[in-house]
């Protein structure tokens, strides 16, 4: 009996040990991602803050099309589409059985509602211009959407992948800012303002089986030192665009992490209020460009991470034109231009800086560079809600620094005095209109190059550098994107190595 009892106890112990080992071997299904910028809303169709799209697009809210890591258009809610020979009629076929997290169906009538809402005169959609050419939306059956355009649009399919084109339901559209209801593989579990947004897998979703991660938190950490400390301590698992690039060398020496440097669509610009004196004088804008030393800004503010640009266009695009030599760093030439414009002794101005380190660090350097030409700059650090209200919406500013991270955003320059640039060029609008109607790829490329050159010649802004996606990731994490061709973080592709 004694020997049998020992044997039974041993078997029981092995069973307990096996259960413990089984628990320990369970795959990890949570992730914490660091971000610099807190979302101002949870509705990508209502606000221009980039972090809204980064967190919610494709995860919580879905679009008809999406993009892969190369930027190529892929199907999402639309499983297929056909385009008429003249490029003005798009017929989309939707997936069957798609529902929102509240159980309501997503069919053709909902797509029609979402786009007509975005197009409406009272729409607050941050990029409503992408819908400007739509003349009619038809729904011949619940799974078919026919969109008719006034004329061809070279970017139409790509633009439908943006968070601004998210499909929202009429019953929840008004409350999505704080209580989002989407059709994606994740839903919002909680939003602690100033701290984090937590997503949890929507197990009822058609894509849930492809999502290894059960819960993902986006932690808001704008301070560079705090971000680095959170990574080293394990409080966060990844920071795709780390606010402290000078710390990357430390992470490279630590085998717990992988440092990845990719490209983004983010053009960092010294935005000049073209509608306000003295920036309405092209000589002043050109003088400012001659005072800028992009390499000094990139080295000083970004530890060398970033690519100099001379216009509003990403260097990784095949149609890119290197215009960085258009305004060489030349203090004497800048002073000459300022004198011609009536400012032989320079002038005083204000530079409003939102929180991201790329803005505030660049601002310090730019203040010193402009001082060489006699331009005396007062720096004003502002929070993002203030920036959105006073700079972006009310246009109450002289200069600011911002990264335009949306792809295909040359259309910002056709918005005239309604947009915060204050750039009102009939010539550029005609160039963009001509490009938009062009379907031949070679001709598109030529027209994109011409538009880049026009913006550089007009010295609309001080075009500084292309923001790098310099990120730090836990070495065990898989499936993250090195590059950011769209403002999306595709969580269904991420998992932990076993």
C-alpha positions in Angstrom: 0.0 0.0 0.0 2.8 2.3 0.9 4.5 1.9 -2.5 1.2 2.3 -4.3 0.6 5.5 -2.4 4.0 6.9 -3.3 3.4 6.0 -7.0 0.0 7.7 -6.9 1.5 10.8 -5.3 4.2 11.0 -7.9 1.7 10.7 -10.7 -0.4 13.4 -9.1 2.7 15.6 -8.8 3.6 15.1 -12.4 0.0 15.9 -13.3 0.2 19.2 -11.4 3.6 20.0 -12.9 2.2 19.3 -16.4 -0.7 21.6 -15.8 1.6 24.3 -14.6 3.9 23.8 -17.6 0.8 23.9 -19.8 -0.3 27.2 -18.3 3.2 28.6 -18.8 3.4 27.5 -22.4 0.1 29.2 -23.3 0.8 31.8 -26.0 1.0 35.4 -25.0 -2.0 37.3 -26.3 -1.6 40.9 -25.0 0.5 43.8 -26.3 1.3 47.3 -25.2 2.3 49.8 -27.8 3.7 53.3 -27.1 2.5 56.3 -29.0 3.5 60.0 -28.7 0.2 61.6 -29.5 -3.1 61.1 -27.6 -6.2 60.9 -29.9 -8.5 63.8 -29.5 -11.4 61.7 -30.5 -12.2 58.0 -31.3 -13.8 58.8 -34.7 -11.5 58.9 -37.7 -14.2 60.6 -39.8 -14.4 63.6 -37.4 -10.9 64.8 -36.6 -7.5 65.1 -38.3 -5.3 63.9 -35.4 -3.1 61.2 -36.8 -3.2 58.9 -33.8 -6.9 58.3 -34.3 -6.3 56.6 -37.6 -3.2 54.8 -36.3 -5.2 53.2 -33.5 -8.6 52.6 -35.0 -8.5 52.3 -38.8 -8.7 48.7 -39.9 -8.7 47.5 -36.3 -12.0 49.0 -35.1 -13.3 50.8 -38.1 -13.1 49.3 -41.6 -12.9 50.8 -45.1 -13.8 49.5 -48.5 -10.1 49.1 -49.5 -6.9 49.0 -47.5 -3.2 48.9 -48.2 -0.4 46.4 -47.7 3.0 47.4 -46.4 4.2 48.4 -49.9 1.2 50.8 -50.1 -0.6 48.8 -52.8 -4.4 48.8 -52.6 -6.0 45.6 -51.3 -9.6 44.6 -50.6 -11.2 44.9 -47.1 -14.9 45.4 -46.8 -15.1 45.3 -50.6 -14.0 41.8 -51.7 -13.7 43.0 -55.3 -14.5 45.9 -57.6 -14.7 46.8 -61.3 -13.9 50.1 -62.9 -15.5 51.4 -66.1 -13.3 52.0 -69.1 -13.5 55.7 -68.7 -12.6 55.5 -65.0 -15.7 57.2 -63.7 -17.8 54.3 -62.4 -16.7 52.0 -59.6 -18.7 48.9 -58.7 -17.9 47.3 -55.4 -18.9 43.9 -54.2 -19.2 43.7 -50.4 -18.5 40.7 -48.1 -21.6 39.0 -46.9 -22.6 38.8 -43.3 -20.5 41.8 -42.0 -21.8 43.3 -38.8 -20.9 46.1 -36.4 -20.0 45.3 -32.8 -23.6 46.1 -31.8 -24.8 43.4 -34.2 -26.2 45.7 -36.8 -25.5 44.7 -40.4 -23.1 46.5 -42.7 -24.6 46.5 -46.2 -24.6 48.7 -49.2 -27.1 51.1 -47.7 -24.7 51.8 -44.8 -21.8 52.4 -47.2 -24.0 54.9 -49.1 -24.9 56.6 -45.8 -21.3 56.9 -44.6 -20.1 58.5 -47.8 -23.1 60.8 -48.2 -22.4 61.9 -44.6 -18.8 62.6 -45.4 -19.8 64.6 -48.5 -22.5 66.7 -46.9 -22.1 70.5 -46.7 -22.0 70.4 -42.9 -19.5 67.5 -42.8 -16.6 67.8 -40.4 -14.7 65.0 -42.2 -11.0 66.2 -42.1 -10.4 65.1 -45.7 -13.8 65.6 -47.4 -12.1 66.5 -50.6 -11.5 62.8 -51.3 -15.3 62.6 -51.9 -15.6 65.8 -54.0 -15.9 64.0 -57.4 -18.7 61.7 -56.4 -21.9 62.5 -58.3 -24.0 59.5 -57.3 -24.0 56.4 -55.0 -26.3 53.6 -56.0 -27.2 50.4 -54.2 -28.7 47.9 -56.7 -28.7 45.2 -54.0 -27.5 44.8 -50.4 -24.0 43.7 -51.4 -23.3 46.0 -54.3 -22.3 49.7 -54.2 -21.9 51.7 -57.4 -20.1 55.0 -57.2 -20.2 57.5 -60.0 -17.5 60.2 -60.4 -17.7 63.4 -62.3 -14.3 62.6 -63.8 -11.5 60.1 -63.3 -9.6 60.3 -60.0 -6.1 58.8 -60.0 -6.2 58.3 -56.2 -9.8 57.2 -55.6 -9.2 53.6 -54.6 -6.2 54.5 -52.5 -8.1 57.3 -50.7 -10.9 54.9 -49.8 -8.3 53.1 -47.6 -8.0 56.2 -45.3 -9.6 56.4 -41.9 -11.5 59.4 -43.2 -13.4 56.9 -45.5 -14.4 54.6 -42.6 -17.8 53.0 -42.9 -20.0 54.1 -39.9 -23.6 53.2 -39.1 -26.3 55.9 -39.0 -27.4 54.8 -35.5 -23.9 55.2 -33.9 -22.2 57.8 -36.1 -23.1 60.7 -33.7 -21.5 59.0 -30.7 -18.4 57.4 -32.3 -16.2 60.2 -30.9 -16.4 58.7 -27.4 -18.2 55.3 -27.9 -17.0 53.9 -31.3 -19.0 51.2 -33.0 -17.1 49.7 -35.9 -17.1 46.5 -37.9 -13.4 45.5 -37.4 -11.7 42.7 -35.6 -11.2 44.8 -32.5 -13.5 47.0 -30.3 -12.6 49.7 -27.8 -12.5 48.3 -24.3 -11.6 51.6 -22.6 -10.1 55.1 -23.1 -8.3 56.6 -20.1 -7.7 60.1 -21.3 -4.1 61.2 -21.1 -3.0 57.6 -20.6 -4.2 54.9 -22.9 -6.7 53.4 -25.4 -7.4 49.7 -24.9 -8.7 47.5 -27.6 -10.0 43.9 -27.2 -10.6 41.3 -29.9 -14.1 41.2 -31.3 -14.6 37.4 -31.3 -17.8 37.7 -33.3 -15.9 39.4 -36.2 -15.2 37.5 -39.4 -11.5 38.3 -39.0 -11.2 37.4 -35.3 -9.7 34.0 -36.1 -6.8 35.7 -37.8 -6.0 37.9 -34.7 -3.7 36.1 -32.2 -3.7 39.1 -29.9 -6.7 39.2 -27.4 -6.0 42.7 -26.0 -3.8 45.6 -27.2 -3.2 48.8 -25.3 -1.9 52.0 -26.9 -0.1 54.0 -24.1 0.4 57.7 -24.6 3.9 58.7 -23.7 5.1 61.9 -25.3 8.1 62.4 -23.1 11.3 60.9 -24.6 12.9 59.9 -21.4 9.7 58.3 -20.1 9.3 56.4 -23.4 12.8 54.9 -23.2 12.4 54.0 -19.5 9.0 52.3 -20.2 10.6 50.1 -22.9 13.6 49.1 -20.8 11.4 48.3 -17.8 9.0 46.2 -19.9 6.0 48.4 -19.2 5.5 48.7 -23.0 6.4 46.2 -25.7 6.9 48.4 -28.7 7.3 52.1 -29.8 6.9 52.3 -33.6 8.0 56.0 -33.8 10.1 56.5 -30.7 10.2 60.1 -29.5 13.9 59.9 -28.4 15.9 58.7 -31.4 19.1 59.5 -29.5 18.3 56.4 -27.4 18.2 54.0 -30.3 21.9 53.1 -30.0 21.3 51.9 -26.4 18.4 49.6 -27.6 20.6 48.2 -30.4 23.0 46.9 -27.8 20.3 45.2 -25.8 19.3 41.8 -27.2 15.8 42.1 -25.7 15.0 44.6 -28.5 15.0 45.0 -32.2 15.5 48.5 -33.7 13.8 49.0 -37.0 14.2 52.1 -39.2 11.6 52.4 -42.0 9.9 55.1 -43.9 6.7 57.0 -43.3 4.5 59.3 -45.4 5.2 62.1 -42.9 6.5 65.3 -44.3 7.8 67.5 -41.5 7.3 71.1 -42.5 7.8 74.6 -41.1 4.3 75.7 -42.0 4.1 79.4 -42.9 0.7 81.2 -42.9 0.7 82.3 -46.5 -2.4 84.4 -45.9 -0.8 86.6 -43.3 1.9 89.3 -43.6 4.8 89.1 -44.0 4.5 85.4 -45.1 2.2 86.4 -48.0 5.3 87.8 -49.6 7.2 85.1 -51.6 10.5 86.9 -51.0 10.0 86.4 -47.2 9.2 82.8 -47.6 12.2 82.2 -49.9 14.4 84.0 -47.4 13.3 81.7 -44.7 14.1 78.7 -46.9 17.6 80.0 -47.5 18.1 80.3 -43.7 17.1 76.7 -43.0 19.9 74.0 -42.7 18.0 70.8 -43.0 20.9 68.5 -42.1 21.6 70.5 -39.0 17.9 70.1 -38.0 17.8 66.4 -38.7 21.1 65.8 -36.8 20.2 68.0 -33.9 16.5 67.1 -33.4 16.3 63.6 -34.7 19.9 62.2 -34.1 20.3 61.8 -37.9 17.1 59.9 -38.5 15.2 61.5 -41.3 15.6 62.4 -45.0 15.9 66.0 -46.2 13.0 67.2 -48.5 12.6 70.2 -50.7 8.9 69.9 -51.3 5.8 68.1 -50.0 6.5 64.6 -51.3 8.0 61.4 -49.9 11.5 60.4 -51.1 10.6 56.7 -51.4 7.9 57.4 -54.0 9.0 56.7 -57.6 7.8 60.1 -58.7 9.9 62.0 -56.1 12.0 64.9 -57.3 15.0 66.0 -55.1 14.4 69.7 -54.7 16.6 70.2 -51.6 19.0 72.2 -53.6 16.4 74.8 -54.6 17.2 77.0 -51.6 20.8 76.3 -50.5 21.7 77.5 -47.0 22.7 81.1 -47.8 22.4 83.8 -45.1 23.5 86.6 -47.4 20.9 85.7 -50.0 18.2 85.6 -47.3 19.1 89.0 -46.0 19.0 90.4 -49.6 15.5 89.0 -50.1 14.3 90.3 -46.7 15.6 93.8 -47.6 13.8 93.7 -51.0 10.6 92.8 -49.1 11.0 95.8 -46.8 12.6 94.1 -43.8 16.3 95.1 -43.9 16.5 94.5 -40.1 14.4 91.4 -40.1 11.1 91.1 -38.1 9.6 89.5 -35.1 7.3 86.5 -35.3 5.9 83.5 -33.3 6.5 79.8 -33.9 3.8 77.6 -32.3 5.0 74.1 -31.5 2.8 71.1 -30.7 4.0 68.5 -28.3 5.9 65.9 -30.5 9.7 66.1 -29.9 10.3 66.4 -33.7 8.4 69.8 -33.5 9.8 71.2 -30.3 13.4 70.1 -30.9 13.3 71.4 -34.5 11.8 74.6 -33.3 14.8 75.4 -31.0 17.2 74.9 -33.9 15.1 76.8 -36.4 14.9 79.8 -34.1 18.7 80.0 -34.1 18.9 79.6 -37.9 16.3 82.3 -38.6 18.0 84.7 -36.2 21.0 84.7 -38.5 18.9 86.6 -41.0 17.5 88.9 -38.4 14.1 87.1 -37.9 13.5 87.1 -34.2 11.3 84.1 -33.3 9.3 83.6 -30.1 8.6 80.0 -29.4 5.2 79.0 -28.0 4.7 75.4 -26.8 1.1 74.4 -27.2 -0.9 71.2 -26.5 -2.6 69.4 -29.4 -6.2 70.4 -28.6 -5.1 74.1 -28.7 -3.1 73.5 -31.9 -6.1 71.9 -33.6 -8.4 74.7 -32.5 -6.3 77.8 -32.9 -3.8 76.8 -35.6 -5.5 74.2 -37.7 -9.1 75.4 -37.6 -8.9 79.1 -36.8 -5.6 79.7 -38.6 -4.4 82.0 -35.8 -0.7 81.6 -36.2 2.5 82.8 -37.9 4.5 79.7 -38.2 4.2 76.1 -36.8 5.9 72.8 -37.2 3.9 69.7 -38.0 4.3 66.3 -39.7 1.8 65.6 -42.4 1.6 61.9 -42.1 -1.3 61.2 -44.4 -0.4 59.7 -47.8 -1.3 61.4 -51.1 -1.9 64.7 -49.4 -1.0 67.2 -52.1 -4.7 67.9 -52.2 -4.2 70.1 -49.1 -2.7 72.7 -51.4 -5.9 73.1 -53.4 -8.0 74.0 -50.4 -7.1 77.7 -50.6 -7.9 80.1 -47.8 -10.1 77.5 -46.1 -7.1 75.5 -45.1 -4.5 76.6 -42.5 -1.7 77.0 -45.1 -3.4 80.1 -46.5 -2.0 79.1 -49.9 -4.3 80.2 -52.6 -3.0 79.3 -56.1 -5.2 78.9 -59.1 -2.3 77.5 -61.1 -1.7 74.8 -58.6 -5.4 73.9 -58.4 -5.4 73.6 -62.2 -2.3 71.3 -62.1 -3.8 69.1 -59.4 -7.1 68.9 -61.3 -5.3 67.9 -64.4 -3.3 65.2 -62.5 -6.4 63.8 -60.9 -8.0 63.1 -64.2 -4.9 61.3 -65.5 -4.9 57.5 -65.6 -1.7 56.8 -67.5 1.0 56.0 -64.8 3.9 57.7 -66.8 1.8 60.9 -67.2 0.8 60.8 -63.5 4.5 60.7 -62.5 5.3 63.7 -64.7 2.5 65.7 -63.3 3.4 64.8 -59.7 6.9 66.0 -60.4 5.6 69.3 -61.8 3.4 69.9 -58.7 6.3 69.3 -56.4 8.4 71.8 -58.3 5.6 74.4 -58.2 5.3 74.1 -54.4 9.1 74.5 -54.0 9.2 77.5 -56.4 6.4 79.1 -54.5 8.3 78.4 -51.2 4.9 77.6 -49.6 6.6 76.3 -46.5 10.0 75.4 -45.2 10.0 71.7 -46.2 12.3 70.1 -43.7 12.5 66.3 -43.6 10.6 63.0 -44.1 9.9 61.5 -40.7 11.5 58.2 -40.2 9.7 55.3 -38.6 12.5 54.6 -36.1 11.0 52.1 -33.8 11.9 49.7 -31.0 10.2 46.4 -30.6 10.4 43.4 -28.2 12.6 40.9 -30.0 9.9 38.2 -29.6 7.2 40.3 -31.4 6.3 39.4 -35.0 4.2 40.9 -37.8 4.8 44.6 -37.2 5.3 46.8 -40.2 8.7 48.4 -40.8 7.2 51.1 -43.1 4.0 53.1 -42.7 2.4 53.7 -46.1 -0.9 54.4 -44.5 -2.0 55.5 -41.0 -2.8 52.0 -39.9 -1.4 49.5 -37.3 -2.7 46.1 -38.6 -3.0 44.2 -35.3 -4.3 41.0 -36.9 -0.8 40.5 -38.4 1.0 40.7 -35.0 1.8 37.9 -32.7 4.4 36.7 -30.2 7.0 34.1 -31.1 6.4 30.8 -29.2 
